[in-house]
């Protein structure tokens, strides 16, 4: 084979753009590799649902007999106690509203499941006609999931809703 001066071999013509394309796509970008930050416009639906359930459970304890609510919960109550969501207080039970103190090593999915089980086994009685607590939570979720832009806005809305308001602020 003879090498002609001034001509680039055909495989280089094809390979060079391909190499440039691939290296351009694989350039490390530390910002892109970092875990995405939660933006105010995206509050996870599970976070909202957890907030409604926890606030509803807290109100159940305030309005009724916390022993009866816990008894209705069944075996999932152990998850709530183990995670620190519910604890004994005085002659009854209380809900820990500060989620940062919960032991989430149990997995938030298990905690959410236990909260859901609690809602299915108890009723909201303080806003008029008694309704299954899970239905109460679902009504809020249907109306507000994805509509507010911050944790604080959801917290205010949920507190208003659980206090028999509209949830609209």
Order of alpha helices (4+ residues) and beta strands (2+ residues): alpha-alpha-alpha-alpha-alpha-beta-beta-alpha-beta-beta-alpha-alpha
